[in-house]
Amino acid sequence: MERYKEIERSIIKKFHKTIWCRFIEGIKEYQLIKEGDKIAVCISGGKDSMVLAKCMQELQRHGKFHFDLVFLVMNPGYNEINRQRIIDNAKILNIPIHIFETQIFDIVADIEQSPCYLCARMRRGHLYKNARDLGCNKIALGHHFDDVIETTLMSMLYSGQMKTMMPKLHSTNFEGMELIRPLYCVKEADIISWMNYNKLQFIQCACRFTESCARDEEENNSKRQEMKMLIEKFRQTNKFIDKNIFKSASNVNLDTIISYHRGGEKHSFLDDYDLKITKQ
């Protein structure tokens, strides 16, 4: 059996419960894919986007309705080693990638304030544009369960907001385009297990401005890494802590919320407080 077929088989056999079923759960729960969609699966070269590509291929082959896929790789200015590794891994995994070039790293090189924010916005814009040019109506990103709960905690602890990472979003700048996150219910630890089981090696952080830094230092300075460590500490006293953080964003009781924003407007519990009969 060819290696890519063994890798595909591992997703639906050995990792059936932890990856495949949770992938399907997210697709169904949040209605991420519809008949006739043409989806650009955005591949960064990391483990998450690569397992996403394989899951999407498997779903396309054996799903109940038809949709099309394009596997889109944006090169923001990777060094040649990282660029070639993406190409090599795509060949190993039998993923027919479409690469397009940009100069994003060059553009943000001289930006002193929030270069990562600008880089992320530019990447998203390029992905939407190229996906649309290829006739796609959706882009799929490899964000997973852990990204969701880490984002939720970061918003609370560092931004003073109750905000999470949504499973799908309509683009505000590219009419008719939508972003979806099919790995929404898949845990990072299971993706790592899949990667190690298949002896695969993917690029880590390929940013030109961090790749020369010591990885430990980079991670210690990362707020997302801080959230990972915090969640792991919580798990020592409650093994369901990550699930509870995840569920909290879809189990909001507005009767106990001081205020909330919707459609650009702020609403307060005081708006209709005197009109309600409070049960004591």
N, C-alpha and C positions, 0 to 999 in steps of 0.2 A: 504493500500500500504506500502511495506517495505521501511524503511528509505532511503536506498541507491537508490531505484527507484525514490523516491521523489527528491533526490539530482540530479540524472541524468536528471529528467524531468525539473528541474529548469534551467539547462544549455541550453536546447533547447527551453524552453518556456520563462520564465521571463528574462533570460540573453541571449536570442537568438541573439539580435542585437549586444550587447556589448562584449560577449565572443564567442559564437558559430560562428557567421558570420565572426568575425575577425580572429578566429582560421582557418576557412576554407579559408579565403582570403590569409593568410600567406602560407598555404599548396599549394594553386594553384599558387600564384604569384611567389614563389621561387622554385616550383617543388620539394617539400621536400620528398614526398612519391611516390614510384612507385610500380607497380604490382610485387608481389613476394618478396617484402622486408620483412626482419625479424628485427624488431626494438626493442632495449632495451630501455624502458622508465625509465630513471634514477630518482629514488625517494629519495630525501634528507630528506623528512618528513615535509617540509614547505608547505605553501599554494600553491605556484606556481607549484611545481612538482606534487602535488596531483590533482589540477584541470587539469593539462596536462594529467595525467593518465586517468581521467574520459573522457576528450575530445577524447583521442585516442581510448578508448574503444567504445565510441559512433560512431566514424568514422569507426572503424573496423566492427561494426554491420551493419551500414547503408550506407557505402561507395560504390562506383561504381566498385571497384576492390579489389582483395584479398591481404592482407598482414598479417603477424603474429606479435604478441606482446609478449614481456617478460617484467615484471615489476621488475626492478633490484634495490635492496637497498644495498648500501655499508655501513657497520659499521666501521668507522675509529677509533672507540674507544669512542662512546657515553656513557654517564652514563646510568644506567639501566632504569631510569625514561624516558629519551628521547627515548631510544630504544623501550621500551614497548609502548610508545605513538604512535610511527610509526606503530607498529603492530596493536594496537587497532584501529587507524584511517583507516588502510587498511581494517580491518574487517568491520568497519562501512560503508566504501565506496565500499565494494565488489571488492577489488583489490587484485588479487592473487600474492603477492610479493614473490620474491626470494632473500633471504638475504645472503650476504657473509661477512666474517669477515676479517679485516685488523688490523694492529698495527700502522697506520699512526700517530695518536696523540702521541704515545710513541716515534716514530722515530724523530718527529720534536720538541719534548719537550725541547731538549737542544740546539736547533738552535737559535742563537741570532739575526742573520741578515736574514730578509725576510722569517720567518717561514711560513707565509701565502702563499707566492709564491710557496715555496717547497711543502706545503700541497696540494695546488690546482693542481700542476703538478702531484703529486703522486696519487691523487684521480682520475684525468682524465685517467692516465695510467692504474690504476686498473679497472676502468669502461670499458675501451676499451678491456682489456685482458679478463675480465669475460664475456663481451658481445660476443666477438669473440668465446670464448670457448663454449658458448651456441648456436652457429650457427648464430648469428646476423651479419648483415652487416651495421647497423646504431645504433647510440645511440641518444636518444632525451633528451635534457635538457630543463628546465623550464624557461629560460630567456625570458623576456617579453619586450614590447614596451619601458617601462621606463628604463630598463636596457640598451637598445640600445642607447637612447638619452643621458643618463647619461655617458655612456662610450665614446660617441662622444665628449661631452663637456670636460670630464676629460682628454682625449687625447690632445685636443687643449690647455687647460689651464695649465696642469701640465706636459705634455710631448712635447709640441710644435709640435704635429703631427695632421694631419687630418686623423683620423682612426676611424672606427666604428666597431661594433660587427656584424659579418656576419651571415646571416640566415642559412648557411650551410658551412661546411668545410670538405675537405678530410684530413684524418689523415696522418701525415708525418711519424709516427712511426709504424702504424699498417696498412699494405697494404690492400686495399679493404674495409677499414672501413671509415665511414663518420659520422660526427656530424651534427645534425639538431636541429633547434629551432622553433618548431611549434607554440609557443605563441608569435612569433615575432611582431604581430600586435595587441596583446591584452594588454590593459592598466592595470597597477597594481591596480588602484582604483576600477576597475570593478571586479577584482579577490577578493579584500577585501570585496566588497559588496556581492559577491557570498558566501564567507566564513561566513560573519555575518548573511546573510539571512538564511543559513542552520544551524546556531549555531554550527559551527565547530571550534575546537581549535587545531592548529598545533604547532609544535616546532618552535621557533624563531632561534636564533643563537645557535647551539648546540656545538660549539667549546669549548673544555675543558678549553682553556686559556682565554676565554671571558665570559663564563657563570656565573662566580662569580663576574663579574664587574657590576656596576650600568648601566642599559641599556641606560639611558640618556647620561651618560658620554661617553659610547662607541659610540653612534650615533653622538654626537657632534664632536668626533675625527675622524669620518669617512668622507673621501672625497666624497664617494657616497652620503651620507646624505647631505653633503654640496651642491652637485649638485641638489638634490631634492629640497632643499630650494631655490636655485638660480632659478631653472625652475619655481617654484611656484611664486616667485617674478616677473619673466618675465610675467607670465600669468595674473597678475594684470593689465598690460597695453596692452597685446595682448593674447587673449584666444587661438589663433592658434599657439602659440610659440612652443609647443612641436611637433606638426605636421610639422612645418617648419624645425625644427632641424632634425627630422626624414627624411624628403624629401631631405634635402640638401646633404645627403650621396649618393643619387641616381640621383642627378641632378647637377653633377659636370661639369663645363664648362672648359675644358683643355686649351682653348684659353686665359683664364684669370688666369691660375695657373703658378706660378714662376717655380716650379719644382715638380716632382713626382717620386715615386719609382714603378717599376714593374719588377717582376722576379729577384729581387736582384740588379737591375741596376737603377741608377739615371738618370732621363731625365730632361733637362732644356729647358725653352722657348728659350734660346739662341741657341740651337742646330740647329734650322732651321729658326731663326728669319729673317736673311737677304734673305732667299728664299721666304718669304711671302710678299705679297702686302697688307699692312695694310690699311683698309678702314677707313678714318677719317670722 
